[in-house]
Amino acid sequence: MDRFTIPTKYWHQIDDGRIQCDVCPRACKLREGQRGVCFVRAREDDGVVLTSYGRSSGFCVDPIEKKPLNHFLPGSSVFSFGTAGCNLACRFCQNWDISKSKEIDTLADEASPETIARTAHELGCRSVAFTYNDPTIFLEYAIDVAEACHELGVKTVAVTAGYICPEPRRDFYAHLDAANVDLKAFTEHFYKHITGGDLGAVLETLEYLHETRVWFELTTLLIPDHNDSDAELDKMTRWVVEHLGPDVPMHFTAFHPDYKMLDVPPTPPATLGRARRIALENGVNYVYTGNVHDKEGGSTFCHNCGTRVIERDWYVLGRYRLDESGHCTKCGSLLPGVFDGPPGTWGARRQPVVLHARRHQGSTP
């Protein structure tokens, strides 16, 4: 093994001599030397190893609202990074140059968990986000980063499709403070033919998260004529209220042609407004639009009195009517989410970061 390859525990041997990876529902069955669909998990020496530990890419400081998380430390900055590979095959992937890459050496820099945590802390970031590709596939690395972050008082966030098996799910989310889960559609047909996954496994993750301390929000990228019908949006939002409650924020975001769906037109802004209206009518208290300029759809309104408590223009916060613990200053109602002190002032900036790793004798890469 090289220094970026570590053994893992979520696998078992099957009767025909192959080894099955048990991290996600794909259940890749591997012979010696083969890699899973995610590309970064492989069979080596009669076990499954992670080949991307400490190999990262896309280091950047972003507004937390870009993840998107609107009820988690509003206005704060988040240190974002990802790795290569993914366990889904979304035809519309907007980070395909990273998530679909099989060229780890050319894409990735070296970064230990301690280096990432220290850099985020030194830059004043309140949190670190595992993003660009799904952290499910590099969960051992993500867990170590989360532990290093928590030692410095930095929180951790996953941007994920929620396509993960129960046992690794418990382990992974035990180390996280927040997540944004892509609920990509609400039909098995879409998941099977457009993402290569299945809806049921994602819904199980959402129901699991609802029983944990992890703050989470949902995002659906609305693709014209694929997942944007009134009937599907009605069914999705009713399910959210019934199974997760009315206070889980939902984000409807605009698609733009990319990767293998270049022949599909961009999402009209009116579609996002229609989705937002359906969700609100079905009882979702906090519904947002994204990837479009929409101050109304980007702002947060108190569920009790209707006051605009967080004004947003893209990622820039305007008037703020919450106290330091998240209560509406007009009616006193507590907004669901994670609020800790005054809002941040990071705004819409995007700041690329070059890491300078400090290697310690005996430390994990």
C-alpha positions as CSV (number, residue, x, y, z in Angstrom):
1,M,0.0,0.0,0.0
2,D,1.1,3.6,-0.7
3,R,0.7,6.3,2.0
4,F,-2.7,7.3,0.5
5,T,-4.2,3.8,0.8
6,I,-5.7,2.5,4.1
7,P,-7.6,-0.6,5.0
8,T,-11.4,-0.3,5.6
9,K,-13.9,-2.3,7.6
10,Y,-17.2,-2.2,5.6
11,W,-17.0,-5.3,3.4
12,H,-17.4,-9.0,3.6
13,Q,-16.4,-12.0,1.5
14,I,-19.1,-13.8,-0.5
15,D,-19.3,-17.5,-1.6
16,D,-17.8,-17.1,-5.0
17,G,-14.5,-15.7,-3.7
18,R,-15.3,-12.0,-4.4
19,I,-15.5,-9.4,-1.7
20,Q,-18.5,-7.2,-1.4
21,C,-18.1,-3.5,-0.4
22,D,-20.8,-2.6,2.1
23,V,-20.5,1.2,2.2
24,C,-23.3,2.0,-0.2
25,P,-26.2,0.1,-1.7
26,R,-24.3,-0.5,-4.9
27,A,-22.7,-3.4,-3.1
28,C,-19.8,-3.7,-5.6
29,K,-18.4,-7.2,-5.7
30,L,-14.7,-7.2,-6.4
31,R,-12.0,-9.6,-7.4
32,E,-8.4,-8.9,-6.5
33,G,-7.2,-5.6,-8.1
34,Q,-10.7,-4.4,-9.1
35,R,-12.1,-1.0,-8.0
36,G,-15.7,-0.2,-7.2
37,V,-17.9,2.1,-9.2
38,C,-16.8,5.0,-7.0
39,F,-13.2,4.2,-8.2
40,V,-11.5,5.1,-4.9
41,R,-12.5,1.9,-3.0
42,A,-10.6,-1.2,-4.3
43,R,-9.9,-4.8,-3.4
44,E,-6.3,-5.3,-2.3
45,D,-4.8,-8.1,-0.3
46,D,-8.2,-9.8,0.3
47,G,-9.8,-6.7,1.7
48,V,-11.3,-3.4,0.6
49,V,-9.0,-0.4,0.8
50,L,-9.6,3.4,0.4
51,T,-7.1,4.7,-2.1
52,S,-7.7,8.4,-1.7
53,Y,-6.9,9.0,2.0
54,G,-5.3,12.4,2.2
55,R,-5.8,13.2,-1.4
56,S,-8.0,16.2,-1.8
57,S,-8.9,18.9,-4.3
58,G,-10.8,22.2,-4.7
59,F,-9.8,23.9,-1.5
60,C,-11.8,27.0,-1.1
61,V,-13.5,29.3,1.4
62,D,-17.2,29.7,0.6
63,P,-20.3,31.2,2.2
64,I,-22.2,28.5,4.1
65,E,-25.3,29.4,2.2
66,K,-23.6,28.0,-1.0
67,K,-23.7,24.4,0.3
68,P,-26.7,25.3,0.6
69,L,-27.4,25.6,4.3
70,N,-29.5,28.6,5.3
71,H,-30.2,27.7,8.9
72,F,-26.7,26.7,10.0
73,L,-24.5,29.6,11.2
74,P,-25.8,32.1,8.7
75,G,-23.3,34.4,7.0
76,S,-20.4,32.3,8.2
77,S,-17.5,31.0,6.0
78,V,-16.9,27.3,5.3
79,F,-13.8,25.6,4.2
80,S,-14.7,23.4,1.3
81,F,-12.9,20.4,-0.3
82,G,-13.5,17.1,-2.1
83,T,-11.8,14.2,-3.6
84,A,-12.1,12.2,-6.9
85,G,-14.8,9.7,-7.6
86,C,-18.5,9.2,-6.8
87,N,-20.9,6.3,-6.1
88,L,-23.7,7.6,-8.3
89,A,-23.7,8.2,-12.0
90,C,-25.8,11.4,-12.3
91,R,-26.1,12.4,-16.0
92,F,-26.4,16.0,-15.0
93,C,-23.5,16.2,-12.6
94,Q,-22.2,19.8,-12.3
95,N,-18.9,18.8,-10.6
96,W,-18.2,16.0,-13.1
97,D,-14.6,17.0,-13.6
98,I,-13.9,16.1,-10.0
99,S,-16.6,13.5,-9.1
100,K,-16.1,11.5,-12.3
101,S,-12.3,11.7,-12.4
102,K,-10.2,8.6,-12.4
103,E,-7.0,10.7,-12.4
104,I,-6.4,11.1,-8.7
105,D,-2.7,12.0,-9.0
106,T,-3.4,14.9,-11.4
107,L,-6.4,16.2,-9.5
108,A,-5.5,16.0,-5.9
109,D,-3.2,17.7,-3.4
110,E,-2.0,16.1,-0.2
111,A,-3.7,17.2,2.9
112,S,-3.8,15.5,6.3
113,P,-6.9,15.8,8.5
114,E,-4.8,18.0,10.9
115,T,-3.7,20.3,8.0
116,I,-7.3,20.8,6.8
117,A,-8.6,21.5,10.4
118,R,-5.7,23.9,11.2
119,T,-6.1,25.8,7.9
120,A,-9.9,26.2,8.4
121,H,-9.3,27.4,11.9
122,E,-6.6,29.9,10.9
123,L,-8.8,31.3,8.1
124,G,-11.6,31.9,10.6
125,C,-14.0,29.3,9.1
126,R,-16.8,28.1,11.4
127,S,-17.0,24.8,9.5
128,V,-15.4,22.5,7.0
129,A,-17.6,21.0,4.2
130,F,-17.0,17.7,2.4
131,T,-18.4,18.6,-1.0
132,Y,-17.8,18.5,-4.8
133,N,-18.1,14.7,-4.6
134,D,-19.9,12.6,-2.1
135,P,-18.0,12.0,1.2
136,T,-19.7,8.6,1.5
137,I,-17.0,7.1,-0.6
138,F,-14.1,8.6,1.5
139,L,-15.9,8.3,4.9
140,E,-12.8,7.1,6.8
141,Y,-10.9,10.3,5.7
142,A,-13.9,12.5,6.4
143,I,-14.3,11.1,9.9
144,D,-10.6,11.7,10.7
145,V,-11.0,15.3,9.3
146,A,-14.1,15.8,11.5
147,E,-12.3,14.6,14.6
148,A,-9.4,17.0,13.9
149,C,-11.8,19.9,13.3
150,H,-13.8,19.3,16.5
151,E,-10.6,19.4,18.5
152,L,-10.2,23.0,17.2
153,G,-13.9,24.0,17.6
154,V,-14.6,23.8,13.9
155,K,-17.8,22.1,12.8
156,T,-18.2,19.7,9.9
157,V,-20.7,19.6,7.1
158,A,-21.5,16.9,4.4
159,V,-22.9,17.7,1.0
160,T,-24.2,14.3,0.0
161,A,-26.7,12.3,-1.9
162,G,-27.4,10.2,1.2
163,Y,-26.7,6.9,-0.7
164,I,-25.2,4.9,2.1
165,C,-25.8,1.7,4.0
166,P,-27.0,1.6,7.6
167,E,-23.9,0.7,9.5
168,P,-21.4,3.1,7.8
169,R,-24.2,5.7,8.0
170,R,-24.3,5.5,11.8
171,D,-20.5,5.8,12.0
172,F,-20.3,8.7,9.5
173,Y,-23.1,10.9,10.8
174,A,-22.0,10.5,14.4
175,H,-19.1,12.8,13.4
176,L,-21.0,15.5,11.6
177,D,-22.8,18.6,12.7
178,A,-24.8,19.3,9.5
179,A,-25.6,18.0,6.1
180,N,-27.3,19.1,2.9
181,V,-28.8,16.0,1.2
182,D,-29.6,16.0,-2.5
183,L,-33.1,14.6,-2.9
184,K,-32.6,14.3,-6.6
185,A,-36.2,13.4,-7.5
186,F,-39.1,11.5,-6.1
187,T,-39.4,8.6,-8.5
188,E,-37.5,5.4,-8.7
189,H,-37.5,5.8,-12.5
190,F,-35.4,9.0,-12.2
191,Y,-33.0,7.5,-9.7
192,K,-32.5,4.3,-11.7
193,H,-32.1,5.8,-15.2
194,I,-30.6,9.3,-14.4
195,T,-28.5,8.7,-11.3
196,G,-27.8,4.9,-11.2
197,G,-29.1,4.7,-7.7
198,D,-32.5,4.1,-5.9
199,L,-34.8,6.5,-4.1
200,G,-35.7,4.2,-1.3
201,A,-32.2,4.1,0.2
202,V,-32.0,7.9,0.2
203,L,-35.4,8.2,2.0
204,E,-34.1,5.8,4.6
205,T,-31.1,8.1,5.2
206,L,-33.4,11.1,5.6
207,E,-35.6,9.3,8.1
208,Y,-32.4,8.2,10.0
209,L,-31.1,11.8,10.1
210,H,-34.4,13.0,11.4
211,E,-33.8,11.0,14.5
212,T,-30.2,12.3,15.1
213,R,-28.7,15.6,16.3
214,V,-27.4,16.4,12.8
215,W,-28.9,19.5,11.3
216,F,-29.9,18.9,7.7
217,E,-31.5,20.6,4.8
218,L,-32.6,19.2,1.4
219,T,-31.8,20.3,-2.1
220,T,-33.5,19.3,-5.4
221,L,-32.1,20.4,-8.7
222,L,-35.1,20.8,-10.9
223,I,-34.5,19.5,-14.4
224,P,-37.1,20.4,-17.1
225,D,-39.4,17.5,-18.0
226,H,-37.5,15.1,-15.7
227,N,-38.4,15.8,-12.1
228,D,-40.4,19.1,-12.1
229,S,-44.0,18.1,-12.6
230,D,-46.7,19.4,-10.1
231,A,-47.6,15.8,-9.2
232,E,-44.0,14.8,-8.3
233,L,-43.4,18.0,-6.4
234,D,-46.6,17.6,-4.5
235,K,-45.8,14.0,-3.6
236,M,-42.2,14.9,-2.5
237,T,-43.2,17.8,-0.3
238,R,-46.1,15.9,1.3
239,W,-43.7,13.1,2.1
240,V,-41.2,15.5,3.7
241,V,-43.8,17.0,6.0
242,E,-45.2,13.6,7.0
243,H,-41.9,11.8,7.6
244,L,-39.4,14.6,8.5
245,G,-41.7,17.4,9.7
246,P,-42.4,20.9,8.5
247,D,-39.2,22.5,9.7
248,V,-36.6,20.8,7.4
249,P,-35.7,23.5,4.9
250,M,-36.0,22.6,1.2
251,H,-34.0,24.2,-1.6
252,F,-35.2,24.1,-5.2
253,T,-32.3,25.0,-7.5
254,A,-32.0,25.7,-11.2
255,F,-30.4,23.2,-13.6
256,H,-28.0,24.3,-16.3
257,P,-26.9,22.0,-19.2
258,D,-23.8,20.0,-18.2
259,Y,-22.0,16.7,-18.5
260,K,-24.3,14.2,-20.3
261,M,-27.5,16.4,-20.3
262,L,-26.4,19.1,-22.7
263,D,-29.6,18.8,-24.7
264,V,-31.8,19.8,-21.8
265,P,-32.7,23.5,-21.5
266,P,-32.0,25.5,-18.3
267,T,-34.6,25.6,-15.6
268,P,-37.0,28.6,-16.0
269,P,-37.1,30.7,-12.8
270,A,-40.9,30.3,-12.9
271,T,-40.4,26.5,-12.3
272,L,-38.6,27.3,-9.0
273,G,-41.3,29.6,-7.9
274,R,-43.9,27.0,-8.7
275,A,-42.0,24.4,-6.7
276,R,-41.7,26.8,-3.8
277,R,-45.4,27.5,-3.8
278,I,-46.3,23.8,-3.8
279,A,-44.0,23.1,-0.9
280,L,-45.4,26.0,1.2
281,E,-49.0,25.0,0.4
282,N,-48.2,21.5,1.6
283,G,-46.9,22.8,4.9
284,V,-43.1,23.1,4.5
285,N,-42.2,26.1,6.6
286,Y,-38.9,27.0,4.9
287,V,-38.5,26.8,1.2
288,Y,-35.8,28.4,-0.9
289,T,-34.8,28.9,-4.5
290,G,-31.2,28.7,-5.8
291,N,-29.0,29.3,-8.8
292,V,-31.2,32.3,-9.7
293,H,-31.5,35.9,-8.4
294,D,-34.5,35.8,-6.2
295,K,-34.4,37.8,-3.0
296,E,-37.8,36.5,-1.9
297,G,-36.9,32.9,-2.5
298,G,-33.5,33.3,-0.9
299,S,-34.7,35.0,2.3
300,T,-35.9,33.4,5.5
301,F,-39.3,34.2,7.0
302,C,-40.5,33.4,10.5
303,H,-42.9,30.5,10.4
304,N,-45.0,32.1,13.2
305,C,-45.4,35.8,12.3
306,G,-44.2,35.9,8.7
307,T,-41.4,38.5,9.4
308,R,-38.5,38.4,7.0
309,V,-35.9,37.4,9.7
310,I,-32.9,36.9,7.3
311,E,-32.7,38.9,4.2
312,R,-30.5,37.4,1.4
313,D,-29.5,38.8,-1.9
314,W,-27.6,35.8,-3.5
315,Y,-25.2,35.0,-0.6
316,V,-25.1,38.5,0.9
317,L,-27.1,38.9,4.1
318,G,-29.1,42.1,4.6
319,R,-31.5,42.9,7.4
320,Y,-31.2,40.3,10.2
321,R,-34.0,39.9,12.8
322,L,-32.9,37.0,14.9
323,D,-31.3,37.2,18.3
324,E,-28.1,35.3,19.0
325,S,-29.8,32.0,19.7
326,G,-32.2,32.2,16.7
327,H,-35.3,33.7,18.1
328,C,-37.4,36.0,15.9
329,T,-37.0,39.5,17.4
330,K,-40.6,40.4,16.6
331,C,-42.6,37.4,18.0
332,G,-40.0,35.5,20.0
333,S,-40.4,32.2,18.1
334,L,-37.3,30.0,17.8
335,L,-36.2,29.4,14.3
336,P,-35.1,25.7,13.7
337,G,-31.4,25.4,12.9
338,V,-28.0,26.1,14.4
339,F,-27.5,29.7,15.5
340,D,-24.6,30.8,17.6
341,G,-24.1,34.5,18.1
342,P,-24.5,37.3,15.5
343,P,-24.6,36.5,11.8
344,G,-21.3,36.2,9.9
345,T,-20.2,38.8,7.3
346,W,-18.5,36.6,4.7
347,G,-20.9,37.5,2.0
348,A,-20.6,36.1,-1.6
349,R,-16.9,35.8,-1.7
350,R,-15.2,32.6,-3.0
351,Q,-11.6,32.4,-1.9
352,P,-9.4,29.6,-3.4
353,V,-6.8,28.3,-0.9
354,V,-3.4,26.6,-1.4
355,L,-2.6,24.3,1.5
356,H,0.9,24.1,2.9
357,A,1.0,20.8,4.7
358,R,3.1,20.4,7.8
359,R,4.3,16.8,7.9
360,H,4.7,15.4,11.4
361,Q,6.8,12.3,12.1
362,G,4.6,9.3,12.5
363,S,1.4,11.2,11.5
364,T,-1.1,9.8,9.0
365,P,-0.9,11.5,5.6
